[in-house]
Structures are given as structure tokens and as C-alpha cells.
Amino acid sequence: MKKPYIVGISGGSCSGKSTLAYKPREKIAQRYLDTVRYRHDEFVEPTRWHADIVLNGTFGKCKGVPAVVAFIQSQMSAAL
């Protein structure tokens, strides 16, 4: 069984939270592609190539944190 996604919607009064929450999935997906994905491609993707380590969600929480800890420890050991 596929695990469901949990989507958090935040914003001020009259910002469109309820409207967005009740739209069909297709419209939400289109809004994501039009807004969030566009900004992600513009700002996040170009900078991730300069990062020393990138966690993209494929590890999950159980493996992601140890991966970061191991990376930091290796960097600290190399600095000594």
C-alpha cells in the first residue's frame, strides 16, 4: 500500500488556504508546477551543485541523519 502524502498549507487571513485545500488534486498539482517547482528549479537546483552533501529524501529519516553525522565527522577528522 502506498503511503499517503501530508501537505501543510500556511498563510495569513484571506491568503487562499481554504481554496487551495478544497481544489481537486489535478489543480493542486498544476499550481505546484506553476509556482513551487518553478522557484525550486530557479533557486534550489543551481545551488545544490555547490553543496558538500545533498539529501533528496530517498534515504528517509532513519538513514538521512546518520549520513549527515558521518559526513560531518569525516570533515572534522580531515580538518585535524
N, CA, C and O atoms as CSV, one atom per row, in Angstrom:
chain,resi,resn,atom,element,x,y,z
A,1,MET,N,N,0.839,-1.180,0.000
A,1,MET,CA,C,0.000,0.000,0.000
A,1,MET,C,C,0.883,1.243,0.000
A,1,MET,O,O,1.830,1.340,0.781
A,2,LYS,N,N,0.576,2.169,-0.860
A,2,LYS,CA,C,1.357,3.387,-0.981
A,2,LYS,C,C,1.040,4.335,0.169
A,2,LYS,O,O,-0.125,4.551,0.505
A,3,LYS,N,N,2.085,4.896,0.769
A,3,LYS,CA,C,1.920,5.808,1.894
A,3,LYS,C,C,1.390,7.150,1.383
A,3,LYS,O,O,1.896,7.675,0.391
A,4,PRO,N,N,0.378,7.706,2.050
A,4,PRO,CA,C,-0.179,8.988,1.580
A,4,PRO,C,C,0.756,10.147,1.903
A,4,PRO,O,O,1.555,10.072,2.837
A,5,TYR,N,N,0.649,11.200,1.135
A,5,TYR,CA,C,1.399,12.422,1.379
A,5,TYR,C,C,0.595,13.322,2.301
A,5,TYR,O,O,-0.632,13.373,2.218
A,6,ILE,N,N,1.283,14.024,3.170
A,6,ILE,CA,C,0.648,15.021,4.027
A,6,ILE,C,C,1.128,16.382,3.533
A,6,ILE,O,O,2.329,16.640,3.454
A,7,VAL,N,N,0.185,17.238,3.205
A,7,VAL,CA,C,0.508,18.554,2.673
A,7,VAL,C,C,0.078,19.601,3.687
A,7,VAL,O,O,-1.085,19.638,4.087
A,8,GLY,N,N,1.007,20.448,4.104
A,8,GLY,CA,C,0.695,21.546,5.009
A,8,GLY,C,C,0.482,22.822,4.224
A,8,GLY,O,O,1.259,23.134,3.322
A,9,ILE,N,N,-0.549,23.554,4.550
A,9,ILE,CA,C,-0.847,24.808,3.868
A,9,ILE,C,C,-0.851,25.910,4.916
A,9,ILE,O,O,-1.590,25.850,5.899
A,10,SER,N,N,-0.023,26.906,4.692
A,10,SER,CA,C,0.027,28.013,5.642
A,10,SER,C,C,-0.146,29.328,4.902
A,10,SER,O,O,0.010,29.410,3.683
A,11,GLY,N,N,-0.469,30.344,5.670
A,11,GLY,CA,C,-0.637,31.674,5.102
A,11,GLY,C,C,-1.525,32.511,5.986
A,11,GLY,O,O,-2.176,32.002,6.899
A,12,GLY,N,N,-1.547,33.766,5.717
A,12,GLY,CA,C,-2.355,34.690,6.508
A,12,GLY,C,C,-3.826,34.607,6.160
A,12,GLY,O,O,-4.245,33.810,5.320
A,13,SER,N,N,-4.596,35.445,6.820
A,13,SER,CA,C,-6.032,35.513,6.584
A,13,SER,C,C,-6.291,35.917,5.135
A,13,SER,O,O,-5.650,36.825,4.608
A,14,CYS,N,N,-7.221,35.243,4.511
A,14,CYS,CA,C,-7.606,35.522,3.110
A,14,CYS,C,C,-6.472,35.258,2.120
A,14,CYS,O,O,-6.419,35.882,1.060
A,15,SER,N,N,-5.577,34.349,2.454
A,15,SER,CA,C,-4.467,34.060,1.543
A,15,SER,C,C,-4.786,32.933,0.570
A,15,SER,O,O,-3.990,32.648,-0.325
A,16,GLY,N,N,-5.939,32.288,0.732
A,16,GLY,CA,C,-6.338,31.241,-0.200
A,16,GLY,C,C,-6.107,29.836,0.305
A,16,GLY,O,O,-6.144,28.886,-0.477
A,17,LYS,N,N,-5.867,29.682,1.606
A,17,LYS,CA,C,-5.625,28.343,2.165
A,17,LYS,C,C,-6.804,27.411,1.927
A,17,LYS,O,O,-6.624,26.293,1.445
A,18,SER,N,N,-8.000,27.860,2.257
A,18,SER,CA,C,-9.176,27.004,2.107
A,18,SER,C,C,-9.444,26.691,0.648
A,18,SER,O,O,-9.802,25.562,0.308
A,19,THR,N,N,-9.276,27.674,-0.212
A,19,THR,CA,C,-9.490,27.461,-1.643
A,19,THR,C,C,-8.536,26.398,-2.155
A,19,THR,O,O,-8.938,25.496,-2.890
A,20,LEU,N,N,-7.290,26.501,-1.773
A,20,LEU,CA,C,-6.295,25.536,-2.214
A,20,LEU,C,C,-6.571,24.155,-1.628
A,20,LEU,O,O,-6.388,23.146,-2.309
A,21,ALA,N,N,-7.002,24.104,-0.391
A,21,ALA,CA,C,-7.252,22.820,0.271
A,21,ALA,C,C,-8.386,22.036,-0.363
A,21,ALA,O,O,-8.372,20.805,-0.338
A,22,TYR,N,N,-9.351,22.711,-0.920
A,22,TYR,CA,C,-10.519,22.014,-1.458
A,22,TYR,C,C,-10.479,21.803,-2.963
A,22,TYR,O,O,-11.402,21.213,-3.524
A,23,LYS,N,N,-9.437,22.269,-3.621
A,23,LYS,CA,C,-9.345,22.060,-5.068
A,23,LYS,C,C,-9.023,20.601,-5.358
A,23,LYS,O,O,-8.388,19.924,-4.550
A,24,PRO,N,N,-9.460,20.128,-6.502
A,24,PRO,CA,C,-9.106,18.756,-6.878
A,24,PRO,C,C,-7.592,18.595,-7.028
A,24,PRO,O,O,-6.864,19.569,-7.221
A,25,ARG,N,N,-7.142,17.355,-6.935
A,25,ARG,CA,C,-5.705,17.076,-6.993
A,25,ARG,C,C,-5.032,17.606,-8.254
A,25,ARG,O,O,-3.892,18.068,-8.203
A,26,GLU,N,N,-5.715,17.543,-9.360
A,26,GLU,CA,C,-5.109,17.998,-10.610
A,26,GLU,C,C,-4.772,19.482,-10.553
A,26,GLU,O,O,-3.727,19.915,-11.037
A,27,LYS,N,N,-5.675,20.254,-9.953
A,27,LYS,CA,C,-5.429,21.687,-9.857
A,27,LYS,C,C,-4.298,21.980,-8.883
A,27,LYS,O,O,-3.513,22.905,-9.093
A,28,ILE,N,N,-4.217,21.191,-7.818
A,28,ILE,CA,C,-3.117,21.370,-6.864
A,28,ILE,C,C,-1.793,21.033,-7.546
A,28,ILE,O,O,-0.806,21.752,-7.389
A,29,ALA,N,N,-1.779,19.956,-8.289
A,29,ALA,CA,C,-0.560,19.575,-8.995
A,29,ALA,C,C,-0.155,20.654,-9.990
A,29,ALA,O,O,1.029,20.969,-10.112
A,30,GLN,N,N,-1.112,21.216,-10.694
A,30,GLN,CA,C,-0.800,22.268,-11.663
A,30,GLN,C,C,-0.274,23.509,-10.962
A,30,GLN,O,O,0.656,24.152,-11.448
A,31,ARG,N,N,-0.863,23.848,-9.823
A,31,ARG,CA,C,-0.399,25.018,-9.070
A,31,ARG,C,C,1.034,24.791,-8.577
A,31,ARG,O,O,1.860,25.702,-8.608
A,32,TYR,N,N,1.313,23.583,-8.131
A,32,TYR,CA,C,2.669,23.237,-7.715
A,32,TYR,C,C,3.648,23.432,-8.873
A,32,TYR,O,O,4.703,24.045,-8.713
A,33,LEU,N,N,3.285,22.907,-10.029
A,33,LEU,CA,C,4.172,23.031,-11.188
A,33,LEU,C,C,4.358,24.480,-11.599
A,33,LEU,O,O,5.441,24.873,-12.033
A,34,ASP,N,N,3.295,25.283,-11.463
A,34,ASP,CA,C,3.370,26.687,-11.867
A,34,ASP,C,C,4.123,27.568,-10.878
A,34,ASP,O,O,4.708,28.573,-11.281
A,35,THR,N,N,4.122,27.217,-9.595
A,35,THR,CA,C,4.711,28.103,-8.584
A,35,THR,C,C,5.918,27.482,-7.901
A,35,THR,O,O,7.045,27.937,-8.099
A,36,VAL,N,N,5.698,26.468,-7.115
A,36,VAL,CA,C,6.768,25.904,-6.299
A,36,VAL,C,C,7.878,25.309,-7.158
A,36,VAL,O,O,9.053,25.619,-6.955
A,37,ARG,N,N,7.523,24.478,-8.093
A,37,ARG,CA,C,8.527,23.807,-8.921
A,37,ARG,C,C,9.343,24.814,-9.716
A,37,ARG,O,O,10.553,24.652,-9.872
A,38,TYR,N,N,8.691,25.842,-10.213
A,38,TYR,CA,C,9.379,26.889,-10.968
A,38,TYR,C,C,10.455,27.538,-10.106
A,38,TYR,O,O,11.590,27.708,-10.550
A,39,ARG,N,N,10.102,27.903,-8.871
A,39,ARG,CA,C,11.061,28.546,-7.971
A,39,ARG,C,C,12.141,27.567,-7.529
A,39,ARG,O,O,13.299,27.948,-7.359
A,40,HIS,N,N,11.765,26.315,-7.345
A,40,HIS,CA,C,12.746,25.293,-6.980
A,40,HIS,C,C,13.800,25.176,-8.079
A,40,HIS,O,O,15.000,25.166,-7.805
A,41,ASP,N,N,13.345,25.088,-9.305
A,41,ASP,CA,C,14.273,24.980,-10.429
A,41,ASP,C,C,15.137,26.231,-10.564
A,41,ASP,O,O,16.295,26.147,-10.973
A,42,GLU,N,N,14.578,27.383,-10.223
A,42,GLU,CA,C,15.299,28.651,-10.367
A,42,GLU,C,C,16.322,28.871,-9.256
A,42,GLU,O,O,17.421,29.360,-9.521
A,43,PHE,N,N,15.979,28.518,-8.022
A,43,PHE,CA,C,16.835,28.857,-6.889
A,43,PHE,C,C,17.538,27.665,-6.241
A,43,PHE,O,O,18.716,27.772,-5.900
A,44,VAL,N,N,16.860,26.546,-6.064
A,44,VAL,CA,C,17.447,25.421,-5.339
A,44,VAL,C,C,18.392,24.620,-6.219
A,44,VAL,O,O,19.534,24.373,-5.831
A,45,GLU,N,N,17.946,24.218,-7.374
A,45,GLU,CA,C,18.761,23.359,-8.233
A,45,GLU,C,C,20.131,23.955,-8.574
A,45,GLU,O,O,21.125,23.234,-8.494
A,46,PRO,N,N,20.230,25.231,-8.948
A,46,PRO,CA,C,21.560,25.761,-9.256
A,46,PRO,C,C,22.509,25.749,-8.062
A,46,PRO,O,O,23.717,25.604,-8.245
A,47,THR,N,N,21.991,25.899,-6.847
A,47,THR,CA,C,22.873,25.966,-5.679
A,47,THR,C,C,23.221,24.599,-5.120
A,47,THR,O,O,24.230,24.466,-4.427
A,48,ARG,N,N,22.430,23.591,-5.394
A,48,ARG,CA,C,22.712,22.282,-4.824
A,48,ARG,C,C,24.004,21.690,-5.353
A,48,ARG,O,O,24.593,20.828,-4.701
A,49,TRP,N,N,24.456,22.125,-6.508
A,49,TRP,CA,C,25.703,21.606,-7.069
A,49,TRP,C,C,26.914,22.129,-6.312
A,49,TRP,O,O,28.014,21.599,-6.472
A,50,HIS,N,N,26.735,23.158,-5.489
A,50,HIS,CA,C,27.817,23.698,-4.670
A,50,HIS,C,C,27.829,23.069,-3.273
A,50,HIS,O,O,28.753,23.314,-2.498
A,51,ALA,N,N,26.834,22.277,-2.951
A,51,ALA,CA,C,26.712,21.676,-1.618
A,51,ALA,C,C,27.681,20.506,-1.467
A,51,ALA,O,O,27.997,19.816,-2.436
A,52,ASP,N,N,28.139,20.298,-0.253
A,52,ASP,CA,C,29.006,19.160,0.029
A,52,ASP,C,C,28.213,17.867,0.168
A,52,ASP,O,O,28.723,16.788,-0.133
A,53,ILE,N,N,26.970,17.973,0.622
A,53,ILE,CA,C,26.109,16.803,0.767
A,53,ILE,C,C,24.677,17.239,0.475
A,53,ILE,O,O,24.253,18.317,0.891
A,54,VAL,N,N,23.948,16.412,-0.228
A,54,VAL,CA,C,22.555,16.716,-0.580
A,54,VAL,C,C,21.688,15.532,-0.168
A,54,VAL,O,O,21.946,14.393,-0.556
A,55,LEU,N,N,20.665,15.817,0.617
A,55,LEU,CA,C,19.697,14.790,0.978
A,55,LEU,C,C,18.430,15.072,0.187
A,55,LEU,O,O,17.803,16.117,0.365
A,56,ASN,N,N,18.058,14.162,-0.671
A,56,ASN,CA,C,16.898,14.387,-1.529
A,56,ASN,C,C,15.663,13.613,-1.110
A,56,ASN,O,O,14.678,13.569,-1.848
A,57,GLY,N,N,15.702,12.996,0.075
A,57,GLY,CA,C,14.533,12.283,0.556
A,57,GLY,C,C,14.521,10.801,0.253
A,57,GLY,O,O,13.623,10.096,0.715
A,58,THR,N,N,15.475,10.305,-0.498
A,58,THR,CA,C,15.475,8.885,-0.828
A,58,THR,C,C,15.969,8.033,0.332
A,58,THR,O,O,15.649,6.846,0.398
A,59,PHE,N,N,16.739,8.610,1.247
A,59,PHE,CA,C,17.221,7.868,2.413
A,59,PHE,C,C,16.143,7.673,3.462
A,59,PHE,O,O,16.106,6.636,4.124
A,60,GLY,N,N,15.279,8.637,3.620
A,60,GLY,CA,C,14.332,8.611,4.727
A,60,GLY,C,C,15.018,9.123,5.983
A,60,GLY,O,O,16.233,9.320,5.993
A,61,LYS,N,N,14.261,9.336,7.026
A,61,LYS,CA,C,14.807,9.907,8.257
A,61,LYS,C,C,15.795,8.971,8.934
A,61,LYS,O,O,16.777,9.424,9.521
A,62,CYS,N,N,15.546,7.676,8.858
A,62,CYS,CA,C,16.390,6.718,9.565
A,62,CYS,C,C,17.805,6.668,9.017
A,62,CYS,O,O,18.749,6.421,9.767
A,63,LYS,N,N,17.967,6.897,7.729
A,63,LYS,CA,C,19.300,6.837,7.129
A,63,LYS,C,C,19.858,8.224,6.826
A,63,LYS,O,O,21.074,8.378,6.713
A,64,GLY,N,N,19.015,9.221,6.694
A,64,GLY,CA,C,19.483,10.564,6.351
A,64,GLY,C,C,20.293,11.209,7.446
A,64,GLY,O,O,21.354,11.774,7.179
A,65,VAL,N,N,19.816,11.136,8.680
A,65,VAL,CA,C,20.528,11.756,9.795
A,65,VAL,C,C,21.891,11.094,10.006
A,65,VAL,O,O,22.888,11.804,10.133
A,66,PRO,N,N,21.970,9.775,10.047
A,66,PRO,CA,C,23.301,9.162,10.179
A,66,PRO,C,C,24.241,9.528,9.024
A,66,PRO,O,O,25.449,9.650,9.228
A,67,ALA,N,N,23.707,9.700,7.833
A,67,ALA,CA,C,24.546,10.095,6.701
A,67,ALA,C,C,25.136,11.483,6.923
A,67,ALA,O,O,26.309,11.709,6.627
A,68,VAL,N,N,24.344,12.406,7.436
A,68,VAL,CA,C,24.830,13.757,7.720
A,68,VAL,C,C,25.855,13.719,8.848
A,68,VAL,O,O,26.896,14.370,8.763
A,69,VAL,N,N,25.570,12.968,9.893
A,69,VAL,CA,C,26.503,12.850,11.018
A,69,VAL,C,C,27.836,12.273,10.549
A,69,VAL,O,O,28.895,12.781,10.918
A,70,ALA,N,N,27.792,11.221,9.741
A,70,ALA,CA,C,29.013,10.613,9.220
A,70,ALA,C,C,29.799,11.603,8.372
A,70,ALA,O,O,31.026,11.660,8.450
A,71,PHE,N,N,29.093,12.378,7.567
A,71,PHE,CA,C,29.765,13.367,6.724
A,71,PHE,C,C,30.458,14.421,7.587
A,71,PHE,O,O,31.617,14.762,7.348
A,72,ILE,N,N,29.747,14.934,8.588
A,72,ILE,CA,C,30.329,15.960,9.463
A,72,ILE,C,C,31.531,15.402,10.215
A,72,ILE,O,O,32.554,16.075,10.338
A,73,GLN,N,N,31.413,14.173,10.720
A,73,GLN,CA,C,32.551,13.565,11.421
A,73,GLN,C,C,33.747,13.380,10.510
A,73,GLN,O,O,34.883,13.585,10.937
A,74,SER,N,N,33.515,12.997,9.263
A,74,SER,CA,C,34.624,12.837,8.335
A,74,SER,C,C,35.292,14.177,8.023
A,74,SER,O,O,36.512,14.250,7.877
A,75,GLN,N,N,34.499,15.217,7.925
A,75,GLN,CA,C,35.053,16.547,7.675
A,75,GLN,C,C,35.853,17.046,8.866
A,75,GLN,O,O,36.895,17.682,8.706
A,76,MET,N,N,35.357,16.753,10.065
A,76,MET,CA,C,36.076,17.165,11.272
A,76,MET,C,C,37.380,16.390,11.419
A,76,MET,O,O,38.392,16.959,11.828
A,77,SER,N,N,37.370,15.099,11.091
A,77,SER,CA,C,38.588,14.284,11.169
A,77,SER,C,C,39.628,14.742,10.157
A,77,SER,O,O,40.826,14.751,10.441
A,78,ALA,N,N,39.156,15.121,8.976
A,78,ALA,CA,C,40.074,15.586,7.927
A,78,ALA,C,C,40.693,16.929,8.283
A,78,ALA,O,O,41.803,17.233,7.846
A,79,ALA,N,N,39.991,17.733,9.070
A,79,ALA,CA,C,40.474,19.060,9.442
A,79,ALA,C,C,41.559,18.994,10.520
A,79,ALA,O,O,42.309,19.953,10.706
A,80,LEU,N,N,41.645,17.854,11.236
A,80,LEU,CA,C,42.629,17.728,12.316
A,80,LEU,C,C,43.974,17.382,11.820
A,80,LEU,O,O,44.907,17.241,12.610
